[in-house]
Amino acid sequence: MIDLSESWKPEFGTIVTWFAMDKYGRIAVMVNNCFGDLPRVLLAVDGVGEVLYKLSEFVWEESEGDLEYPDDKRGWFEVDLFSAWRYKKYPSLSKIIEEFEQDWHEMGHYSEANLSINKGLFVYHGVEGDNPGVDYPVGYVGTTEMGDYFRNLVPTVMGGIVDFPEGLRCGIVVSDSVDFMSDRVLKSGDISRLFTRMYR
């Protein structure tokens, strides 16, 4: 479990996964890949590290106790943007999609694709790499920096806040301006301006 507080800063070697809601109530899994900033309002929550840990356990169906998981959405996923650095050896988008599909067939709810297929969640990843400029989201026309979040997976059937236990909803950050269907890249430096309140 990662120790998070208002003094936290992105750093190499520490990956934080957090959860966000857009202005239409859609939910995204946000993976900072070490370099992406986190909303200040999230870092101000007491015990936020534990809440995020429990949220991650829930979406991967690893929660302890008698929490009930929502019925599978039985949708599918689309790959939007993808990491040039992570997938540099892949010859085409079709090969990347093929790997996501294979992982899902082999790993089920432990696969990243399942977050979109059966949980109805968007997945954003932070631009990574070992140096600035090494990584960028393939398919995006524009400039990005390490830590900027790009939309990687898009669900065909949407999930929502009702899919999460009431006790964990307090760990989801809300934006009144972001639209996950149209906002493909979210600048790391703008994260605190875009996500300004916690779900109540």
Backbone as JSON, one array per atom type, in Angstrom:
{
  "sequence": "MIDLSESWKPEFGTIVTWFAMDKYGRIAVMVNNCFGDLPRVLLAVDGVGEVLYKLSEFVWEESEGDLEYPDDKRGWFEVDLFSAWRYKKYPSLSKIIEEFEQDWHEMGHYSEANLSINKGLFVYHGVEGDNPGVDYPVGYVGTTEMGDYFRNLVPTVMGGIVDFPEGLRCGIVVSDSVDFMSDRVLKSGDISRLFTRMYR",
  "N": [[0.84, -1.19, 0.0], [0.6, 2.19, -0.86], [1.93, 5.09, 0.64], [0.18, 7.92, 0.81], [-0.16, 11.45, 0.74], [-0.8, 15.0, 1.18], [1.64, 16.02, 0.58], [2.74, 14.4, -1.29], [4.58, 13.51, -4.25], [4.93, 12.81, -7.77], [7.05, 10.07, -8.68], [9.82, 8.13, -9.89], [9.41, 4.63, -10.04], [7.19, 4.31, -8.41], [4.01, 3.42, -8.81], [0.77, 4.61, -9.06], [-2.63, 3.87, -8.85], [-5.68, 5.34, -9.51], [-9.14, 6.47, -9.29], [-11.64, 7.87, -11.33], [-14.41, 10.05, -12.11], [-16.29, 11.23, -14.85], [-18.03, 14.16, -16.21], [-20.42, 13.09, -16.98], [-20.88, 10.91, -15.44], [-19.48, 8.63, -16.05], [-16.93, 6.16, -15.42], [-13.42, 5.95, -14.85], [-10.37, 4.11, -14.77], [-7.37, 5.24, -13.62], [-4.06, 5.13, -14.32], [-1.05, 6.08, -13.11], [1.55, 5.5, -13.86], [4.0, 6.1, -12.6], [4.75, 8.83, -13.21], [2.56, 10.54, -13.56], [0.56, 13.16, -12.24], [-1.5, 13.46, -9.27], [-4.85, 14.34, -8.31], [-5.11, 17.13, -6.14], [-7.23, 17.28, -4.36], [-7.84, 14.64, -3.94], [-5.53, 13.69, -2.66], [-5.81, 14.95, -0.27], [-7.56, 13.5, 1.21], [-8.14, 11.69, 4.15], [-6.36, 8.76, 4.87], [-6.24, 7.92, 2.22], [-4.65, 6.22, 0.69], [-5.27, 3.63, 1.56], [-7.96, 3.5, 0.84], [-7.81, 3.66, -1.99], [-6.4, 1.33, -2.45], [-8.3, -0.58, -1.67], [-10.28, -0.04, -3.56], [-8.95, -0.82, -5.9], [-8.59, -3.55, -5.33], [-11.27, -4.27, -5.45], [-12.11, -3.84, -8.18], [-10.53, -5.7, -9.4], [-11.6, -7.95, -8.41], [-10.74, -9.01, -5.94], [-11.4, -8.51, -3.37], [-11.61, -8.68, 0.2], [-13.87, -10.26, 2.52], [-17.48, -9.95, 2.36], [-18.28, -8.55, 0.06], [-20.33, -7.77, -2.72], [-20.03, -8.32, -6.15], [-20.84, -6.47, -9.11], [-23.05, -7.6, -11.77], [-21.54, -8.99, -14.7], [-20.8, -6.81, -17.42], [-20.7, -7.67, -20.01], [-19.83, -6.51, -22.37], [-17.57, -5.06, -24.7], [-14.26, -4.03, -25.7], [-12.41, -1.19, -26.87], [-9.34, -0.28, -28.3], [-7.8, 2.73, -27.95], [-5.62, 5.06, -27.79], [-2.13, 4.19, -27.53], [0.89, 3.19, -25.81], [3.92, 4.23, -27.16], [6.41, 3.48, -26.27], [6.06, 1.2, -24.61], [4.93, -0.59, -26.41], [6.73, -0.84, -28.49], [7.83, -2.93, -29.97], [5.78, -4.04, -31.32], [4.15, -4.71, -34.37], [1.77, -3.61, -35.32], [-1.47, -2.08, -34.64], [-3.44, -4.02, -34.61], [-2.14, -6.28, -33.65], [-1.67, -5.55, -31.03], [-4.28, -5.35, -30.05], [-4.94, -8.02, -30.37], [-3.31, -9.18, -28.41], [-4.42, -8.11, -26.05], [-6.92, -9.37, -26.2], [-6.16, -12.06, -26.04], [-4.97, -12.14, -23.49], [-7.26, -11.64, -21.98], [-8.85, -13.9, -22.49], [-7.23, -15.83, -21.34], [-6.74, -14.95, -18.72], [-9.04, -13.88, -17.65], [-10.93, -12.14, -15.22], [-8.66, -11.01, -14.2], [-7.35, -9.71, -16.18], [-6.42, -6.72, -17.96], [-8.1, -5.87, -20.0], [-10.55, -6.78, -19.14], [-11.46, -4.86, -17.41], [-12.71, -3.01, -19.01], [-14.4, -4.66, -20.57], [-16.13, -6.17, -18.81], [-16.45, -4.62, -16.53], [-17.02, -2.14, -17.43], [-15.39, 0.13, -17.56], [-13.36, 2.95, -18.41], [-9.9, 3.12, -19.32], [-7.08, 4.86, -18.49], [-3.68, 5.71, -19.09], [-0.56, 6.9, -17.79], [1.88, 8.77, -19.59], [5.0, 7.29, -20.02], [8.34, 6.0, -19.81], [11.99, 6.14, -19.89], [13.21, 8.51, -20.22], [12.38, 11.93, -21.05], [10.32, 12.25, -23.93], [10.79, 9.73, -24.93], [8.57, 8.11, -24.71], [5.21, 8.25, -25.96], [1.73, 8.8, -26.75], [0.58, 6.76, -29.2], [-1.2, 7.6, -32.08], [-2.25, 9.95, -31.28], [-2.59, 13.31, -32.15], [-0.62, 15.77, -31.43], [1.29, 17.28, -28.74], [2.82, 15.65, -25.96], [3.78, 15.12, -22.54], [5.9, 13.42, -20.15], [3.94, 11.7, -17.84], [1.5, 12.81, -18.57], [-1.89, 11.86, -19.04], [-3.27, 9.37, -21.1], [-5.98, 8.09, -23.08], [-6.48, 4.75, -23.09], [-8.05, 2.32, -23.13], [-11.43, 1.81, -24.11], [-14.7, 1.26, -23.06], [-17.47, -0.61, -24.44], [-19.89, -0.95, -23.27], [-21.11, 0.93, -20.68], [-20.0, 1.38, -17.32], [-20.83, 2.51, -13.97], [-21.22, 4.64, -11.04], [-22.92, 3.21, -9.41], [-22.05, 0.64, -9.52], [-20.12, 0.33, -7.66], [-19.32, -0.38, -4.23], [-21.01, 1.38, -1.6], [-19.37, 2.22, 0.48], [-16.9, 2.6, -0.69], [-17.11, 4.54, -2.56], [-16.38, 7.06, -1.84], [-13.76, 7.37, -2.5], [-13.51, 8.08, -5.12], [-12.7, 10.42, -7.57], [-14.14, 13.4, -8.86], [-14.96, 15.07, -11.91], [-16.22, 18.09, -13.27], [-16.01, 18.88, -15.83], [-14.59, 17.21, -17.59], [-14.92, 14.83, -20.23], [-14.98, 11.58, -20.79], [-15.49, 10.29, -23.18], [-14.69, 11.98, -25.18], [-12.35, 13.3, -24.4], [-9.25, 12.57, -24.94], [-6.64, 12.85, -24.09], [-5.32, 13.88, -21.03], [-3.76, 16.42, -19.46], [-1.07, 16.14, -17.23], [-0.32, 18.27, -15.59], [-2.68, 19.62, -15.37], [-4.41, 18.16, -13.86], [-5.34, 18.57, -11.19], [-6.89, 20.8, -11.55], [-8.84, 19.88, -13.27], [-10.09, 17.76, -11.94], [-11.89, 18.18, -9.22], [-13.36, 17.6, -6.93], [-14.49, 15.19, -4.48], [-16.45, 12.21, -4.77], [-19.68, 12.26, -3.38]],
  "CA": [[0.0, 0.0, 0.0], [1.41, 3.39, -1.0], [1.64, 6.16, 1.6], [-0.16, 9.13, 0.08], [-0.55, 12.61, 1.54], [-0.78, 16.22, 0.38], [3.03, 16.33, 0.19], [3.17, 13.4, -2.28], [4.98, 13.94, -5.59], [5.23, 11.68, -8.66], [8.46, 9.69, -8.68], [10.13, 6.88, -10.57], [9.31, 3.43, -9.24], [5.95, 4.26, -7.64], [2.83, 3.51, -9.67], [-0.47, 4.81, -8.31], [-3.88, 3.72, -9.6], [-6.78, 6.04, -8.87], [-10.41, 6.29, -9.98], [-12.22, 9.18, -11.64], [-15.72, 10.13, -12.75], [-16.42, 12.41, -15.7], [-19.23, 14.95, -15.95], [-21.6, 12.3, -17.31], [-20.98, 9.78, -14.53], [-18.67, 7.49, -16.48], [-15.82, 5.93, -14.51], [-12.15, 5.55, -15.46], [-9.21, 3.71, -13.98], [-6.27, 6.12, -13.99], [-2.78, 4.55, -13.9], [-0.13, 7.21, -13.3], [2.83, 5.03, -14.4], [5.06, 6.81, -11.87], [4.99, 10.25, -13.48], [1.34, 11.33, -13.62], [0.16, 13.8, -11.0], [-2.78, 13.09, -8.69], [-5.6, 15.52, -7.88], [-4.85, 17.56, -4.76], [-8.39, 16.98, -3.53], [-7.72, 13.23, -3.6], [-4.44, 13.54, -1.71], [-6.23, 15.53, 1.0], [-8.45, 12.56, 1.9], [-7.48, 10.89, 5.18], [-6.29, 7.34, 4.57], [-6.56, 7.72, 0.8], [-3.92, 5.06, 0.17], [-6.04, 2.42, 1.87], [-9.19, 3.52, 0.03], [-7.44, 3.31, -3.36], [-6.05, -0.09, -2.43], [-9.55, -1.35, -1.64], [-10.93, 0.13, -4.86], [-8.23, -1.69, -6.84], [-8.99, -4.92, -5.01], [-12.65, -4.49, -5.89], [-12.25, -3.98, -9.64], [-9.86, -6.94, -9.79], [-12.35, -9.01, -7.73], [-9.87, -9.6, -4.92], [-11.79, -7.93, -2.08], [-11.88, -9.57, 1.33], [-15.2, -10.06, 3.07], [-18.66, -10.41, 1.61], [-18.7, -7.57, -0.95], [-20.91, -8.36, -3.92], [-19.6, -7.7, -7.4], [-21.96, -6.3, -10.04], [-23.08, -8.54, -12.89], [-20.67, -8.63, -15.83], [-21.44, -5.97, -18.44], [-20.71, -8.45, -21.25], [-19.56, -5.64, -23.51], [-16.27, -5.31, -25.32], [-13.35, -2.91, -25.51], [-11.71, -0.62, -28.02], [-8.04, 0.33, -27.99], [-7.71, 4.06, -28.54], [-4.2, 5.4, -27.87], [-1.29, 3.22, -26.82], [2.24, 3.65, -25.51], [4.96, 3.94, -28.15], [7.54, 2.86, -25.57], [5.7, -0.14, -24.14], [4.59, -1.46, -27.53], [7.63, -0.51, -29.6], [8.15, -4.12, -30.76], [4.57, -4.53, -31.97], [4.11, -4.17, -35.73], [0.51, -2.96, -35.7], [-2.52, -2.01, -33.62], [-4.17, -5.29, -34.57], [-1.38, -7.19, -32.79], [-1.9, -5.11, -29.66], [-5.64, -5.8, -29.73], [-4.88, -9.48, -30.26], [-2.73, -9.53, -27.11], [-5.44, -7.82, -25.04], [-7.93, -10.42, -26.28], [-5.56, -13.3, -25.55], [-4.86, -12.01, -22.04], [-8.59, -11.76, -21.39], [-9.27, -15.3, -22.58], [-6.4, -16.64, -20.45], [-6.69, -14.46, -17.34], [-10.37, -13.5, -17.18], [-11.08, -10.87, -14.51], [-7.34, -10.47, -13.85], [-6.79, -9.04, -17.36], [-6.77, -5.31, -18.03], [-9.24, -5.72, -20.9], [-11.78, -7.05, -18.4], [-11.92, -3.62, -16.8], [-13.65, -2.42, -19.97], [-15.38, -5.64, -21.05], [-17.13, -6.57, -17.82], [-16.64, -3.59, -15.5], [-17.51, -0.93, -18.08], [-14.51, 1.23, -17.17], [-12.3, 3.47, -19.26], [-8.56, 2.98, -18.73], [-6.09, 5.86, -18.91], [-2.32, 5.47, -18.61], [0.36, 8.02, -17.86], [3.04, 8.65, -20.48], [6.14, 6.86, -19.21], [9.64, 6.05, -20.47], [13.11, 6.41, -19.0], [13.61, 9.89, -20.47], [11.35, 12.67, -21.78], [10.29, 12.07, -25.38], [10.9, 8.32, -25.3], [7.21, 7.57, -24.81], [4.13, 9.14, -26.37], [0.56, 8.0, -27.14], [0.45, 6.56, -30.64], [-2.54, 7.91, -32.55], [-2.63, 11.29, -30.83], [-1.97, 14.42, -32.88], [-0.36, 16.8, -30.43], [2.45, 17.0, -27.91], [2.57, 15.17, -24.6], [4.94, 15.04, -21.67], [5.85, 12.31, -19.2], [2.92, 11.89, -16.82], [0.18, 13.11, -19.16], [-2.73, 10.67, -19.12], [-3.92, 9.14, -22.39], [-7.04, 7.09, -23.05], [-6.0, 3.5, -23.67], [-9.17, 1.4, -23.39], [-12.77, 2.39, -24.09], [-15.72, 0.2, -22.99], [-18.65, -0.45, -25.3], [-21.01, -0.86, -22.33], [-20.56, 1.76, -19.62], [-20.28, 1.18, -15.91], [-21.14, 3.74, -13.26], [-20.97, 4.67, -9.6], [-23.75, 2.2, -8.73], [-21.33, -0.63, -9.55], [-19.15, 0.33, -6.56], [-19.93, -0.36, -2.89], [-21.16, 2.73, -1.07], [-18.24, 2.55, 1.34], [-15.7, 2.9, -1.47], [-17.37, 5.62, -3.52], [-15.72, 8.28, -1.35], [-12.41, 7.43, -3.05], [-13.57, 8.4, -6.55], [-12.59, 11.86, -7.81], [-15.14, 13.81, -9.85], [-14.74, 16.25, -12.74], [-17.41, 18.71, -13.84], [-15.69, 19.36, -17.17], [-14.01, 16.16, -18.43], [-15.79, 13.86, -20.9], [-14.1, 10.48, -21.18], [-15.75, 9.89, -24.55], [-14.04, 12.89, -26.13], [-11.05, 13.76, -23.91], [-8.33, 11.45, -25.13], [-5.43, 13.14, -23.32], [-5.48, 14.79, -19.89], [-2.43, 16.87, -19.08], [-0.76, 15.91, -15.83], [-0.3, 19.55, -14.9], [-4.05, 20.14, -15.24], [-5.24, 17.17, -13.18], [-6.02, 19.14, -10.02], [-7.89, 21.76, -12.04], [-9.9, 19.13, -13.93], [-10.78, 16.92, -10.95], [-11.91, 19.16, -8.12], [-14.13, 17.19, -5.75], [-14.67, 13.77, -4.26], [-17.85, 11.78, -4.86], [-20.43, 12.27, -2.11]],
  "C": [[0.88, 1.25, 0.0], [0.96, 4.45, 0.0], [1.42, 7.45, 0.83], [-0.58, 10.23, 1.05], [-0.47, 13.83, 0.64], [0.63, 16.61, -0.06], [3.57, 15.37, -0.87], [3.54, 14.06, -3.61], [5.21, 12.71, -6.46], [6.72, 11.37, -8.63], [8.63, 8.34, -9.36], [10.02, 5.71, -9.59], [8.03, 3.29, -8.43], [4.75, 4.48, -8.55], [1.58, 3.6, -8.8], [-1.66, 4.66, -9.27], [-4.99, 4.42, -8.83], [-8.01, 5.98, -9.78], [-11.12, 7.62, -10.13], [-13.58, 9.03, -12.31], [-15.77, 11.38, -13.61], [-17.76, 13.1, -15.45], [-20.53, 14.23, -16.29], [-21.74, 11.05, -16.43], [-20.23, 8.54, -14.96], [-17.44, 7.38, -15.58], [-14.59, 5.47, -15.28], [-11.17, 5.09, -14.4], [-8.03, 4.52, -14.51], [-4.96, 5.55, -13.44], [-1.69, 5.58, -14.16], [1.23, 6.8, -13.86], [4.01, 5.85, -13.89], [5.02, 8.32, -12.01], [3.74, 11.12, -13.51], [0.98, 11.91, -12.26], [-1.19, 13.26, -10.53], [-3.51, 14.35, -8.25], [-5.32, 15.86, -6.41], [-6.01, 17.19, -3.84], [-8.39, 15.51, -3.1], [-6.66, 13.03, -2.52], [-4.8, 14.09, -0.33], [-7.14, 14.61, 1.81], [-7.66, 11.75, 2.92], [-7.51, 9.41, 4.79], [-6.56, 7.01, 3.12], [-5.85, 6.51, 0.22], [-4.68, 3.77, 0.38], [-7.31, 2.35, 1.03], [-8.89, 3.12, -1.41], [-7.07, 1.84, -3.47], [-7.31, -0.96, -2.46], [-10.33, -1.22, -2.94], [-10.27, -0.77, -5.91], [-8.58, -3.15, -6.6], [-10.38, -5.23, -5.57], [-12.75, -4.69, -7.39], [-11.53, -5.22, -10.16], [-10.5, -8.16, -9.13], [-11.47, -9.77, -6.75], [-10.24, -9.11, -3.52], [-12.0, -9.02, -1.03], [-13.29, -9.28, 1.85], [-16.29, -10.47, 2.11], [-19.17, -9.37, 0.62], [-19.25, -8.29, -2.17], [-20.43, -7.59, -5.15], [-20.81, -7.55, -8.33], [-21.91, -7.36, -11.14], [-22.14, -8.05, -13.99], [-21.45, -7.82, -16.85], [-21.61, -6.72, -19.76], [-20.63, -7.55, -22.49], [-18.26, -6.04, -24.17], [-15.41, -4.08, -25.08], [-12.82, -2.42, -26.85], [-10.39, -0.06, -27.53], [-7.98, 1.67, -28.7], [-6.23, 4.41, -28.75], [-3.39, 4.34, -27.13], [0.15, 3.72, -26.75], [3.24, 3.24, -26.58], [6.12, 3.18, -27.52], [7.23, 1.42, -25.19], [5.47, -1.1, -25.3], [5.49, -1.25, -28.74], [7.97, -1.72, -30.49], [6.93, -4.68, -31.49], [4.42, -3.89, -33.34], [2.85, -3.39, -36.08], [-0.46, -2.92, -34.52], [-3.26, -3.34, -33.5], [-3.46, -6.31, -33.68], [-1.56, -6.84, -31.32], [-3.28, -5.56, -29.2], [-5.67, -7.31, -29.52], [-4.32, -9.9, -28.9], [-3.71, -9.25, -25.97], [-6.49, -8.94, -25.01], [-7.39, -11.73, -25.7], [-5.43, -13.27, -24.03], [-6.21, -12.2, -21.37], [-9.07, -13.21, -21.4], [-8.5, -16.17, -21.59], [-6.54, -16.25, -18.99], [-8.03, -14.01, -16.78], [-10.38, -12.17, -16.45], [-9.75, -10.29, -14.01], [-6.69, -9.74, -15.03], [-7.25, -7.59, -17.4], [-7.98, -5.08, -18.94], [-10.56, -5.94, -20.18], [-12.34, -5.82, -17.71], [-12.92, -2.91, -17.7], [-14.76, -3.4, -20.35], [-16.5, -5.88, -20.05], [-17.36, -5.58, -16.68], [-17.15, -2.28, -16.11], [-16.68, 0.31, -17.8], [-13.6, 1.65, -18.31], [-10.97, 3.22, -18.55], [-7.65, 4.03, -19.35], [-4.73, 5.48, -18.31], [-1.5, 6.75, -18.71], [1.47, 7.74, -18.86], [4.25, 8.32, -19.63], [7.44, 6.97, -19.97], [10.74, 6.36, -19.48], [13.68, 7.81, -19.2], [12.48, 10.61, -21.2], [11.46, 12.45, -23.28], [10.38, 10.63, -25.84], [9.52, 7.71, -25.53], [6.25, 8.67, -25.25], [2.94, 8.27, -26.77], [0.41, 7.93, -28.66], [-1.0, 6.78, -31.04], [-3.02, 9.29, -32.14], [-1.87, 12.34, -31.61], [-1.82, 15.58, -31.9], [0.85, 16.39, -29.61], [2.02, 16.53, -26.52], [3.89, 15.15, -23.84], [4.8, 13.83, -20.75], [4.84, 12.64, -18.1], [1.56, 12.28, -17.35], [-0.61, 11.81, -19.31], [-3.37, 10.55, -20.5], [-4.92, 7.99, -22.27], [-6.59, 5.84, -23.8], [-7.14, 2.56, -24.06], [-10.5, 2.11, -23.2], [-13.78, 1.25, -24.02], [-16.85, 0.46, -23.97], [-19.93, -0.41, -24.48], [-20.47, -0.17, -21.08], [-20.96, 1.3, -18.23], [-20.59, 2.52, -15.26], [-20.91, 3.6, -11.77], [-21.76, 3.6, -8.87], [-23.07, 0.83, -8.71], [-20.34, -0.75, -8.4], [-19.87, 0.32, -5.22], [-19.97, 1.06, -2.34], [-19.96, 3.16, -0.24], [-16.97, 2.9, 0.6], [-15.89, 4.08, -2.41], [-16.68, 6.92, -3.12], [-14.31, 8.43, -1.89], [-12.36, 7.77, -4.53], [-13.62, 9.91, -6.74], [-13.5, 12.24, -8.97], [-14.69, 15.07, -10.6], [-16.08, 16.78, -13.24], [-17.18, 19.19, -15.26], [-15.2, 18.27, -18.12], [-15.1, 15.24, -18.98], [-14.9, 12.74, -21.41], [-14.33, 10.0, -22.61], [-15.0, 10.76, -25.56], [-12.65, 13.35, -25.69], [-10.05, 12.61, -23.9], [-7.04, 11.62, -24.34], [-5.76, 14.16, -22.24], [-4.09, 15.15, -19.4], [-2.21, 16.7, -17.58], [-0.81, 17.2, -15.02], [-1.67, 20.15, -14.67], [-4.94, 19.26, -14.36], [-6.0, 17.76, -11.99], [-7.07, 20.17, -10.41], [-9.09, 21.03, -12.65], [-10.74, 18.31, -12.95], [-10.74, 17.64, -9.6], [-12.67, 18.72, -6.88], [-14.24, 15.67, -5.68], [-16.16, 13.43, -4.38], [-18.48, 11.77, -3.47], [-21.73, 11.49, -2.28]]
}
